[in-house]
Amino acid sequence: MKYTTILFDLDGTLTRSEKGITRSALYACEKMGYSGYTAEQFMSFIGPPLFESFQRVVGMNEEQAHQAIAYYRERFSVLGWAENEVYTGIPSLLRSLKKNGAKIAICTAKPQAFAEKIAKKFGFEPYLDALIGPDMSNTHASKAWIVRKAVAQLGGVPVMIGDRCYDVEGGQENGVDTIGVCYGYGTREELETAGATHIAETVAELSDILLGDAPRAKGVFLTMEGVDGCGKTTQRNALIEHLAQLGWDVQLTREPGGDEIAEKIRELILDPANTAMDDLTEAYLYAASRAQNVRAKILPALADGKAVVCDRFVDSSIAYQGGGRQLGTDTVEAINRFAVDCATPDITVYLRMPPEKALSRRLSTSEPDRLEREKASFFERTYKAYEALYARGDMERVVTVDAGLSIEEVSEAMIAAVDQKLHALK
Ligand code: TYD
């Protein structure tokens, strides 16, 4: 890699932050008695110092601009800072940069305290060697000053990356190369005119400029588990949405099934007409579907740096075939060894729900498939097998969530636990 110290602007470069910024600017203007504006008219607030924007966009004088900043922060500190999403591909880029030994910093015109909260909430923190922004009282801090501080602290061969001319100029004033990114709030023309060393239209192009042919980090593999009726589909959707907000390119798959061939195996397994299917045959069919899914979908997506979310994986076989069908854990693990290959989940979400509760939930929904027609004792054994599996000492990947709470409570607990695991992965 040509550059070893990577300085990122925050808004418009790592995060899409217009909602929080424009709504807070609107709030401040309304408080100051400037009416008739809409949040969309404040897009140009993203990037330059607020002090300048309040004067330029609504014609305030310096004193009014100071007061407007106080109002702006009143809303931003509570709501605005979290009205943010990470550009797709950023987590994967940060992981690859770290894998190759780069130093990473955020260089932002946002007050450092806000930037730190954002870096924590959106998962940047574990990758950062520095986060540099002005303190709350320094409303005029220039990008050049911020870049100078970062370079002095981190050394190396630096490059400043940003979406506005301010970022490019801030780099140039320090003799630092710059990459202008066009997916944020500036235009290609603005960045070229400012004299950016490189231009990247997309996060993928940015990754190519920074990483060249250096090896890329693998994605993350998440699985979801629980007895039928535990609310897995709803929570899976919440998890996917959360990962996307964190900037992960998400690949969803399920078991049994996944690609076209594995889906055919799924039909065979779940067909209510196949009452004579032998238990061992069933276990092999789940493993066959898994072998196909792992090779056709999961491993390629991980190699592309994606977050793969798989609805059920080998733990389901241990619980259902090992416990429910009483084939035993050892047999099921042995059957699955070649199928799973090196696709070990990084994080497994286990939605814990006792079988009686899950059953009453299930009966109120759709037509049962062959597995769902099993007797209560089957689900009791399945549940016990899950519990025994996750009580094992080698299950650090598992986060257990009480699935009996409300949908929102379960989502909140799941997301907090997944975030913690994601941070620890690096
Ligand atoms: P599905 O409709 O996907 O159930 P759910 O929505 O609850 O995930 O059907 C999958 C069924 O297959 C479910 O009853 C669990 C069972 N199963 C096994 O018995 N073994 C396995 O290895 C897998 C992946 C699923």
Residues whose N, C-alpha, C, O or C-beta is under 5 A from the ligand:
A	BS01	TYD	D228 G229 E255 P256 Y286 R312 F313 S316 S317 Y320 Q321 L371 E372
